[in-house]
Amino acid sequence: MMEDDQLRLHENLFNFIYQNDTEAVRVSMELVQMLHVWDDLIDKDVKISNQEINAAFVAALCEISGSWLWDANAAALARVAFLKWQTANYFEANSADENQKLMSFVFRAGFIDLFYYFAYKMYGMEWVQHVGPAIASWYGEDFAEYEREFWG
């Protein structure tokens, strides 16, 4: 379960990048929470409740995919993000060299491309160029912490 302060940070960012559009904020929040549960299930480092698992599947199958924001382009970006995430998992499990460690760190953030895409779809290229640094900064995972988690 994500902490309330993390949820508020996500919501504040999404309100900014989507100019308070409730549908875009809702879909993005559901996407973040679904990805969080997915990661915890794969890593097996946090116990996930049945309620959280059910909410993640409902979000994925009904809420996110049912939004007007979710189209063939978003689905293609999600597929690429998933494939990059799998590549990161491979590198992490197979004694990656320094370059592969850096690549896997970046690959794990692939799903943020969806937030760029949603903002682009809603407001165009100039707006995304304006909010792009905020989106990238929001990811917030620290490379040194990531490296310790996977390679000690």
Buried (B, 14 or more C-beta within 10 A) or exposed (E): BBEEEBBEBBBEBBBBBBEEBEEBBBBBBBBBBBBBBBBBBEEEEEEBEEEBBEBBEEBBEEBBEEBEBBEEEBEEBBEEBEEBBEBBBEBBEEEBEEEBBBBBBEBBBBBBBBBBBBBBBBBEEEBBEEBBEEBEEBEEEEEEEBBEEBEE
